[in-house]
C-alpha cells in the first residue's frame, strides 16, 4: 500500500495523517513535499505526524522523516509523532532518532508540546 498523507492545520499546527507504507518507493517523496508546502505558510508553528496508520517502515522512510525534521528545524518548527506503533518505535530507538523525532503521549500532548517549543 503506497503512502497516503492527509494534511490539516489547526491553530497554527500542521497535522499530517500518514497511512500505508513508509518505505522506499515513488510515493515516499510526497511526505517531504507536503512538509515543504506546509512550511511555506508562515502561520505554521509546529508539525505533528500521526503515524498510527503506517503499516511498515524502512530506512528510506526513516530518512524521509529525518529530512522533514531537518527542514522544519531550520524554520524553528518543532515536530512530534503521535500513535507510534511498536515496530516504528523500536526503529526510532535503535537508530537514536527518538531523540529528535519524539513521540508524544497523545494528540493533546503533542499540540501542547509543539506550541510550547515554537519560536515566537
C-alpha positions as CSV (number, residue, x, y, z in Angstrom):
1,X,0.0,0.0,0.0
2,X,1.5,3.3,-1.0
3,X,2.0,6.2,1.5
4,X,-1.1,8.3,1.8
5,X,-0.9,11.8,3.5
6,X,-3.8,13.9,4.7
7,X,-2.9,17.3,6.0
8,X,-4.8,19.8,8.1
9,X,-3.9,22.9,10.1
10,X,-5.3,23.5,13.5
11,X,-4.4,26.6,15.5
12,X,-1.1,27.0,13.6
13,X,-0.1,23.4,13.9
14,X,0.1,21.2,10.8
15,X,-1.2,17.7,11.3
16,X,-0.1,15.0,8.9
17,X,-2.2,11.8,9.0
18,X,0.1,9.1,7.5
19,X,-1.2,5.7,6.3
20,X,0.3,3.0,4.3
21,X,4.0,2.1,3.8
22,X,6.7,4.5,4.9
23,X,9.2,2.6,2.6
24,X,11.3,3.2,-0.4
25,X,9.1,3.8,-3.4
26,X,7.7,6.5,-5.7
27,X,5.2,7.9,-3.1
28,X,7.8,8.4,-0.3
29,X,8.9,11.8,-1.5
30,X,5.3,13.1,-1.1
31,X,6.0,13.4,2.6
32,X,8.9,15.8,2.1
33,X,6.9,17.8,-0.5
34,X,3.9,18.1,1.8
35,X,6.1,19.3,4.6
36,X,7.8,21.9,2.4
37,X,4.4,23.1,1.2
38,X,3.1,23.4,4.7
39,X,6.2,25.1,6.0
40,X,5.9,27.7,3.2
41,X,2.9,29.0,5.2
42,X,4.4,31.4,7.8
43,X,1.4,30.7,10.1
44,X,2.6,27.2,10.8
45,X,4.4,26.9,14.1
46,X,4.6,23.2,14.6
47,X,4.1,19.8,12.9
48,X,2.5,16.7,14.2
49,X,2.9,13.4,12.3
50,X,0.2,11.0,13.2
51,X,1.8,7.7,12.2
52,X,-0.7,5.2,13.6
53,X,-1.8,4.2,10.1
54,X,1.8,3.4,8.9
55,X,1.8,-0.3,8.1
56,X,5.6,-0.7,7.8
57,X,8.7,1.4,7.6
58,X,12.3,1.0,6.4
59,X,15.5,3.0,6.4
60,X,14.3,5.1,3.5
61,X,11.2,6.0,5.4
62,X,13.2,7.0,8.5
63,X,15.4,9.1,6.1
64,X,12.3,11.0,4.9
65,X,11.2,11.6,8.5
66,X,14.7,13.0,9.2
67,X,14.5,15.2,6.2
68,X,11.1,16.6,7.3
69,X,12.6,17.1,10.8
70,X,15.6,19.0,9.4
71,X,13.5,21.2,7.1
72,X,11.2,22.1,10.0
73,X,14.0,22.7,12.4
74,X,15.6,25.2,10.1
75,X,12.4,27.2,10.4
76,X,12.2,26.7,14.2
77,X,9.2,24.5,13.8
78,X,9.1,21.6,16.4
79,X,7.8,18.1,15.4
80,X,6.1,15.4,17.4
81,X,5.0,11.9,16.4
82,X,1.6,10.5,17.6
83,X,0.2,7.0,17.6
84,X,3.6,5.4,17.0
85,X,3.3,1.6,16.6
86,X,5.7,-0.7,18.4
87,X,7.8,-1.5,15.3
88,X,8.3,2.1,14.3
89,X,9.1,3.0,17.9
90,X,11.7,0.2,18.0
91,X,13.3,1.5,14.8
92,X,13.4,5.0,16.2
93,X,15.1,3.8,19.4
94,X,17.6,1.6,17.7
95,X,18.7,4.4,15.3
96,X,18.5,7.0,18.2
97,X,16.1,9.1,16.1
98,X,13.7,9.1,19.0
99,X,15.9,11.9,20.4
100,X,14.7,14.3,17.6
101,X,11.6,12.6,16.4
102,X,10.0,12.4,19.8
103,X,6.7,10.5,20.3
104,X,4.0,12.3,22.2
105,X,1.6,10.6,24.6
106,X,-1.4,11.6,22.5
107,X,-2.6,14.4,20.2
108,X,-3.4,16.8,23.0
109,X,0.1,16.4,24.5
110,X,1.6,16.8,21.1
111,X,-0.2,20.1,20.4
112,X,0.9,21.5,23.8
113,X,4.5,20.4,23.3
114,X,4.9,21.9,19.8
115,X,3.2,25.1,20.9
116,X,5.5,25.4,23.9
117,X,8.6,24.8,21.8
118,X,7.6,27.0,18.8
119,X,9.7,30.1,18.2
120,X,7.8,33.3,18.6
